[in-house]
């Protein structure tokens, strides 16, 4: 894995956005923004940043909870949800734009920029891919498929028809081990965008990159292949 570091970027509202970044040790193929899960910038997120950089991508993860002075939420599910509910859609997009701007400052053009996120971050990744022009997007277990994941963010089925770039969705089965009908709604909504889309469903515990080894390895390889195919 590649070494990672944290940089701080001042924002126009007077706050400062922290960015966890990692650079490839060899030539740079393009740039990827990593959007963190509901608990913040966890070890899993840092591992993803490092792993993508090891594959040749200049990688940056904005700390979306920076206005509350938080990097990672260390509490129960209720505390995590309270933190998620404080997010405002415009601020999230502004922070993501800052991360893309950081990539642009490092000579990465928009067609060579991608975005990926876990659960909350996976939801935001799809929303970003519907509102901004970039090369490719990946959503891992994005929440809020038919109901908004946060008061400041729309439901994914409402945003997916507006996708502006190729999108890969990685999901797991529901608690009963069956395919969630909401996932099929998301598949249909994404298809309306007329972009290249794919939605893969794994056994419930297997889709995360830190879960079941075989399924996680397959999901990781699909992600790398997706960026390799579309960020050129």
C-alpha positions as CSV (number, residue, x, y, z in Angstrom):
1,X,0.0,0.0,0.0
2,X,1.1,3.6,-0.7
3,X,1.8,6.1,2.0
4,X,-1.0,8.6,2.7
5,X,-1.0,12.1,4.2
6,X,-3.4,14.8,5.2
7,X,-3.5,18.3,3.7
8,X,-5.7,21.3,4.6
9,X,-7.3,23.6,2.1
10,X,-8.9,26.9,3.2
11,X,-12.5,27.5,2.0
12,X,-14.3,30.7,1.2
13,X,-16.7,30.2,4.2
14,X,-13.8,30.6,6.5
15,X,-13.5,26.9,7.4
16,X,-10.7,24.5,6.3
17,X,-11.2,21.2,4.5
18,X,-9.0,18.4,5.4
19,X,-8.0,16.0,2.6
20,X,-6.5,12.6,2.9
21,X,-4.3,12.1,-0.1
22,X,-2.1,9.5,-1.7
23,X,0.1,9.7,-4.7
24,X,1.3,6.8,-7.0
25,X,4.9,5.9,-6.8
26,X,5.1,5.6,-10.6
27,X,3.3,7.5,-13.4
28,X,-0.1,9.0,-12.6
29,X,-3.0,7.5,-14.7
30,X,-5.6,9.9,-13.5
31,X,-7.3,11.0,-10.3
32,X,-10.0,9.6,-8.0
33,X,-12.0,11.3,-5.2
34,X,-12.9,8.9,-2.4
35,X,-16.1,9.8,-0.4
36,X,-16.1,8.3,3.1
37,X,-18.7,6.2,4.8
38,X,-21.1,7.4,7.5
39,X,-18.5,7.0,10.3
40,X,-16.1,9.2,8.5
41,X,-12.5,8.7,7.4
42,X,-12.0,5.2,8.8
43,X,-9.2,2.7,8.3
44,X,-11.2,1.1,5.5
45,X,-11.4,4.5,3.7
46,X,-7.7,5.1,4.2
47,X,-7.0,1.6,2.9
48,X,-9.1,2.4,-0.2
49,X,-7.2,5.7,-0.8
50,X,-3.9,3.9,-0.5
51,X,-5.0,0.9,-2.7
52,X,-6.2,3.1,-5.5
53,X,-2.9,5.1,-5.4
54,X,-1.0,1.8,-5.6
55,X,-2.9,1.1,-8.9
56,X,-1.6,4.4,-10.3
57,X,-4.4,6.9,-9.4
58,X,-3.8,10.2,-7.6
59,X,-6.3,9.8,-4.8
60,X,-8.0,12.3,-2.5
61,X,-10.6,11.9,0.2
62,X,-12.3,15.0,1.6
63,X,-13.3,15.0,5.2
64,X,-17.0,15.9,4.9
65,X,-17.5,16.3,8.7
66,X,-14.8,19.0,8.9
67,X,-17.2,21.8,9.9
68,X,-18.0,19.8,13.1
69,X,-14.3,19.2,13.7
70,X,-14.7,15.5,13.1
71,X,-12.8,13.0,11.0
72,X,-14.4,9.8,12.3
73,X,-17.5,9.3,14.4
74,X,-16.8,7.0,17.3
75,X,-20.2,6.2,18.7
76,X,-23.4,4.2,18.3
77,X,-25.6,4.1,15.2
78,X,-27.7,6.9,16.6
79,X,-24.8,9.3,16.9
80,X,-23.6,8.4,13.4
81,X,-27.1,9.2,12.0
82,X,-27.1,12.5,13.9
83,X,-23.8,13.4,12.2
84,X,-25.1,12.4,8.8
85,X,-28.3,14.4,9.3
86,X,-26.2,17.6,9.8
87,X,-24.8,17.4,6.3
88,X,-26.1,20.0,3.9
89,X,-26.2,19.1,0.2
90,X,-24.6,22.3,-1.0
91,X,-21.7,22.0,1.4
92,X,-21.1,18.4,0.5
93,X,-21.0,19.3,-3.2
94,X,-18.7,22.3,-2.4
95,X,-16.3,20.0,-0.5
96,X,-16.3,17.5,-3.3
97,X,-15.7,20.3,-5.8
98,X,-12.6,21.3,-3.7
99,X,-11.3,17.7,-4.0
100,X,-11.8,17.7,-7.7
101,X,-10.1,21.1,-7.8
102,X,-7.1,19.7,-5.9
103,X,-6.8,17.0,-8.7
104,X,-7.1,19.7,-11.3
105,X,-4.3,21.6,-9.7
106,X,-2.2,18.4,-10.1
107,X,-2.9,18.4,-13.9
108,X,-5.7,15.9,-13.9
109,X,-8.4,16.7,-16.5
110,X,-12.0,16.1,-15.8
111,X,-12.3,13.1,-18.2
112,X,-9.5,11.4,-16.1
113,X,-11.3,12.0,-12.8
114,X,-13.4,9.5,-11.1
115,X,-15.3,9.2,-7.8
116,X,-16.0,6.3,-5.5
117,X,-17.7,6.0,-2.1
118,X,-19.0,3.6,0.6
119,X,-22.6,3.7,2.0
120,X,-23.1,7.4,2.7
121,X,-20.1,8.2,0.4
122,X,-21.5,5.8,-2.2
123,X,-24.8,7.8,-2.2
124,X,-22.9,11.0,-2.6
125,X,-20.7,9.5,-5.4
126,X,-23.8,8.9,-7.5
127,X,-25.2,12.3,-6.8
128,X,-21.9,13.9,-7.8
129,X,-21.9,11.9,-11.0
130,X,-25.3,13.3,-11.8
131,X,-24.4,16.9,-11.1
132,X,-20.8,17.2,-12.3
133,X,-18.9,16.3,-15.5
134,X,-16.3,13.6,-14.8
135,X,-15.0,10.3,-16.3
136,X,-16.5,7.5,-14.1
137,X,-18.2,6.7,-10.8
138,X,-18.5,3.8,-8.4
139,X,-21.0,3.4,-5.6
140,X,-20.5,0.8,-2.9
141,X,-23.6,0.1,-0.9
142,X,-25.0,3.6,-1.3
143,X,-27.8,4.3,1.1
144,X,-31.0,6.2,0.5
145,X,-32.1,4.4,-2.7
146,X,-35.8,5.4,-2.6
147,X,-35.7,7.6,0.5
148,X,-33.2,10.4,1.1
149,X,-30.2,9.3,3.2
150,X,-30.0,12.8,4.7
151,X,-32.3,15.9,4.6
152,X,-29.8,17.6,2.4
153,X,-29.5,14.9,-0.2
154,X,-32.0,13.4,-2.7
155,X,-32.9,9.8,-3.1
156,X,-30.7,7.8,-5.5
157,X,-33.5,6.7,-7.8
158,X,-34.3,10.4,-8.4
159,X,-30.7,11.3,-9.2
160,X,-29.7,8.3,-11.2
161,X,-31.4,9.2,-14.5
162,X,-29.2,12.3,-14.6
163,X,-25.9,10.4,-14.5
164,X,-23.3,12.2,-16.8
165,X,-20.7,9.4,-16.8
166,X,-20.3,5.6,-16.6
167,X,-21.5,4.3,-13.2
168,X,-20.8,1.0,-11.4
169,X,-23.0,0.0,-8.4
170,X,-21.8,-2.6,-5.9
171,X,-24.4,-3.9,-3.5
172,X,-25.2,-6.8,-1.2
173,X,-28.3,-9.0,-0.7
174,X,-30.8,-8.0,2.0
175,X,-30.9,-9.4,5.5
176,X,-32.9,-12.4,4.2
177,X,-30.3,-13.2,1.6
178,X,-32.5,-12.1,-1.2
179,X,-32.1,-9.3,-3.8
180,X,-33.6,-6.1,-2.5
181,X,-36.3,-4.8,-4.9
182,X,-35.1,-1.2,-4.3
183,X,-31.8,-2.2,-6.0
184,X,-33.7,-3.2,-9.1
185,X,-35.4,0.2,-9.0
186,X,-32.0,1.8,-8.9
187,X,-30.8,-0.3,-11.8
188,X,-33.8,0.8,-13.9
189,X,-33.3,4.5,-12.9
190,X,-29.6,4.4,-13.9
191,X,-30.4,2.8,-17.2
192,X,-32.5,5.9,-18.1
193,X,-29.3,8.0,-18.1
194,X,-28.1,6.4,-21.3
195,X,-24.7,6.1,-19.8
196,X,-22.8,2.9,-19.4
197,X,-24.0,1.4,-16.1
198,X,-23.6,-1.8,-14.2
199,X,-25.1,-2.9,-10.9
200,X,-23.6,-6.0,-9.2
201,X,-25.2,-7.8,-6.2
202,X,-23.0,-10.0,-4.0
203,X,-23.9,-12.2,-1.0
204,X,-24.8,-9.8,1.8
205,X,-21.5,-9.7,3.6
206,X,-19.3,-10.1,0.6
207,X,-19.4,-6.8,-1.3
208,X,-17.3,-4.6,0.9
209,X,-13.6,-4.6,0.2
210,X,-12.9,-5.6,3.8
211,X,-15.4,-8.5,3.9
212,X,-15.6,-12.0,2.4
213,X,-12.2,-12.5,0.7
214,X,-13.5,-13.9,-2.6
215,X,-16.4,-11.5,-3.1
216,X,-14.4,-8.6,-1.9
217,X,-11.6,-9.4,-4.3
218,X,-14.0,-9.6,-7.2
219,X,-15.6,-6.3,-6.2
220,X,-12.2,-4.6,-5.9
221,X,-11.1,-5.9,-9.3
222,X,-14.4,-4.8,-10.9
223,X,-13.8,-1.3,-9.5
224,X,-10.2,-1.2,-10.8
225,X,-11.4,-2.4,-14.2
226,X,-14.2,0.2,-14.3
227,X,-11.8,3.1,-13.7
228,X,-9.3,1.6,-16.1
229,X,-11.9,1.3,-18.9
230,X,-13.4,4.7,-18.5
231,X,-10.7,7.1,-17.3
232,X,-8.6,7.6,-20.4
